[in-house]
Structures are given as structure tokens and as C-alpha cells.
Amino acid sequence: MRQHILKPIAINGMTVPNRTVVPAMVTRLSGEDGFVNQAIIDRYVSYAKGNVGLIIVEAMAIHQSKSGPLLRISDDKFIEGHKKLTKAIHDTSNSKVIPQIIHFMKVARSGWRQTIDMLSEDDITSIIHDFGDAAARAKEAGYDGIEIHSAHAYTLSSFLSRHNRRRDRYDGRTLEGRLRMFGDVMAQIRSKVGDDFPVGVRFLADEMIKGGYTIEDSRLIALRMAQLGVDYISLSVGGKFEDAIKQEGLPPYPYTGYSGERCMPGASFPKMPHIQYAATIKETLNSKGYNIPVISVGKINDPDDAEQLLADNKADMIGMARQLLADPNWPKKVSLGREEDIVRCIYCNVCKQLDEKFAEVTCFLWPKGYDQAPEYEADDTPPNWQNDEPLRAEYINGVVKLKWDRASGNISGYDLYRAEDDGKVKIIQAKKGGKFDDKSVLGGLKYSYYIRAYSKSGQNSRPSNVVELDLPLEKFRPQPT
Ligand SMILES: Cc1cc2nc3c(=O)[nH]c(=O)nc-3n(C[C@H](O)[C@H](O)[C@H](O)COP(=O)(O)O)c2cc1C
């Protein structure tokens, strides 16, 4: 039993049933009109079915500015759709649901982009009002709270940034000046939703750009946010325009450069590269008497790791964006003691590439043709082998030829595992059918293989028999003279 992951947490009167969070993740499922549609409802209900504790609905615009497909909460006409979404989630489970509300600046295909020093005082006043009005709409629509998007390449983050070039009340040369816009927005939101409505924030623990701020500033930014009455802090890093890679004919995309890599660390990064940020920020907050929850994020997906982070007080909640996209049933599987069945994210970042192209965001690991993650039937019979030695292998001319007998059950595919010279076991392939040619082997080494069948909902069979092969080293001779 995972004592920490499954422990509820109270956030300003909202009881979140466990410590798992799906952080905001743009889905591109809404049209350019910005309305909630059935695909959006299905996506977020899948998290509720999987018992995710806190569901943060993707960034939604608080203003009228044009963009690609993006949800909106910028007018009363959008409230009805959001009501349907919150009702569908609340009718499904006791997951809590909060929208991330965003203001962004204009960007053009030419590469030009508006920066905050171009904003007039009137522009700023209207942004502050837009935040307050959007928060009020969210409350009316039945959300359990709101999250202010103050991260990545967007307006509020640019005020916090060390690259802020304003020289007025929001002066970029002092930390106090950089924090004032957030203070104004927070005060406006509170005046609209009251003190007893959860208001969280997402901001950057490190900008990850040259001349950007680091943890030395972010611990103080977090402290000020707590002083201003935010109810939780969700961290992220990077995702800035400053180092975005210019792509001909496309508007700049802030997740292309190094800071973007850090924001959504791919397969080449070690696991959990950013956990120290949440730990340090928690230390600062706790030492000053603030106990608001801090959400850690970034390549966390192992239940053992998540449990340990919570046990060690390095985080209060565990954010998993790509992992919960791959398998929204992670919390349910953990609570049922079926962690073996979790479909593990491989951080291939296909989801990120889809987002970049404004295409509907899906997961590479879902069965072919699915536009949502498969549902998990806990009482599914897991796939099973029909005999003791389903796997066979032979080595012919540089190729290990693997063949196996089909497993019984509702099979979606087979994972192939390989170890080289008794080293670490790795998954080398996922296959639908019963054979695979491994052409990346080297003579003189020993290879061990086994396979596991998996069902659509991610349930795995036990490992098959292990086949071991000692590959002969080819002999070379000089040419005859
Ligand atoms: C497709 C995609 C869309 C995202 N959209 C948002 C967003 O709307 N708002 C936000 O704050 N972060 C967004 N993120 C960042 C994630 O919330 C998260 O911080 C990041 O993926 C790292 O967490 P992970 O390793 O658990 O995936 C997005 C990430 C991806 C992959």
C-alpha cells in the first residue's frame, strides 16, 4: 500500500483524494473557436476514471487574441461548455479539476513577437481585469479552483523574468518590480473569487536561459506568492522564446531550444532531473511558516520514486504530464496494487511534436487508431502464456531470429526484453505479431531475451522463458597471396 501517494491533501477547503496531479497539457482537441467539445470532455474524464487526484485542464486563453486551436474562457459564452466538463468529471470520481488560465502576447510567422515592454498602462490594466473575469467564470463553471499560468514564454512569466525590460512600476531591474504584476493579478482574482476558493500558480523554478533567473530568485518568488495568498505552487522550468529555434515560415515555438528541452525532458535525460527545485522551494517556504503544497514535475513516473519523494518531504504532490497521458490509470493501478500494469511513458516526445504542429495531442504508446487512452478493466484477465516455452531464438548470419507462440487474452502486443552480456535488461521493441529479427547484435557477446504480452489496458503477462545465445565471433583471414 502506497501510504504517501494515496493520502488525501486539503488545499484551501478542497480535498484532493491523492497526491497525483496531471499538470496542464495542451491537447489541441478544441477548435480555433475555443469551445469545450466532446473530445475534450473524453480526454479529461479519462483522468477522472484513472483516479488522478488533481486534474489541471490545459492552458485556456483569458483574452481574445488569435491563436491556433486553444481552449478559451475569455467570454461568458464559454461558461456552458466548461460546466459540462466539470460536471462530467465530478460525476465520474472524486478527482478535483482546475483550469490553467493564460494570457499570452502576439507572435508572428516572421519571428516577430510582442514583448512586455511594449504594453501600455491601459494594456496592463486590461490584462489584470481579464484574469479576474476569467477566474470568476471558472468559479461559475463549477471548477474546484484556478491555476494562474505564470510559467514558460507567456505574459506573467515575462514580468517575473530577468529579461523584463520595463522601467516603471513593473521594473525589471529589481525582484520587487518583477513581482508586482503577479501581485496585481492575484489581488484582482481574489476580489472576484473570494478568499476561500483555491488559487494556485504555475511558475518557473529556473528559466534555463542565458541571463535568466535561477533557484536563487525562484525561492523568493515562491515566498512572495505564498505571502500573496496562493494556495499551491506548481513548478516547471524553461520553455522560453529567448532561445527558441527559428523555423522558416512558422511562429516561434518556445519548446524548441535548450530551455524547451529542459521543460519537457526527453528520453536522453536522466529520470527526475528537476526534483531538487521543489525540495529547495519547499524548504524555503516551510522555514518561513508556509505549508502550501508544492508540486514537483519532470520525468517522474515510477511509483517507488514518487512515494520516496513524498516520504522525504521533497514534494507534496507529484505532477506527471506525459506519463498520465500515456496511462491515465496510473493512480488506479497503484491503489489496486497492479503497478506492473502501468504503461510506462518512454519520453519519446511525440506528444510534444504534435502540439508544436497544432495537431491533436495523442500518445505513441496507445493502441493504433485510438484517440484516447484505453480504459482499464481491473478485472480483465491478464494475458497468459499457453505453454512454458513460448519463445524461441536462433542466430543466423548476423541476425537473431525470435519467434513466439501467441499468448491468450485480449492481446494488444508484445514487449521484447534483451540483456547484453548479463547487463541491464532493456525493452528493445514492441511488436504486434509473433516474430522479430534483431539485427543489432555483435558476435562474441552473450544475449538473453524474454518477452511479455500486454493487453489494450496495459495489463502484462508474466515474462516468458528466457532464451540465451552465445554469439560466435567471426573469424577473419588475410587475403591469400
Ligand atoms: C504536449 C504538451 C503540452 C503541454 N502544455 C502545457 C500547458 O498548457 N501548460 C503548462 O503549464 N505546461 C504544459 N506542458 C508542460 C507539462 O505540464 C510538464 O511540465 C512537462 O511535460 C514535464 O512534465 P513530465 O515530465 O511529467 O511530462 C505541456 C507538455 C506537453 C508534453
The ligand as an ORCA input file, in Angstrom:
! r2SCAN-3c Opt
* xyz 0 1
  C       2.007     18.275    -25.280
  C       2.330     19.094    -24.072
  C       1.573     20.233    -23.779
  C       1.873     20.998    -22.643
  N       1.069     22.064    -22.348
  C       1.279     22.759    -21.189
  C       0.380     23.780    -20.769
  O      -0.650     24.058    -21.391
  N       0.683     24.460    -19.641
  C       1.768     24.157    -18.873
  O       1.996     24.790    -17.851
  N       2.619     23.159    -19.226
  C       2.395     22.444    -20.346
  N       3.215     21.385    -20.662
  C       4.322     21.007    -19.734
  C       3.888     19.882    -18.786
  O       2.840     20.305    -17.943
  C       5.050     19.356    -17.907
  O       5.536     20.395    -17.113
  C       6.209     18.756    -18.710
  O       5.711     17.886    -19.700
  C       7.180     17.982    -17.810
  O       6.491     17.012    -17.054
  P       6.503     15.424    -17.415
  O       7.943     15.010    -17.448
  O       5.743     14.775    -16.300
  O       5.850     15.263    -18.738
  C       2.946     20.609    -21.796
  C       3.686     19.476    -22.090
  C       3.399     18.704    -23.212
  C       4.215     17.462    -23.486
*
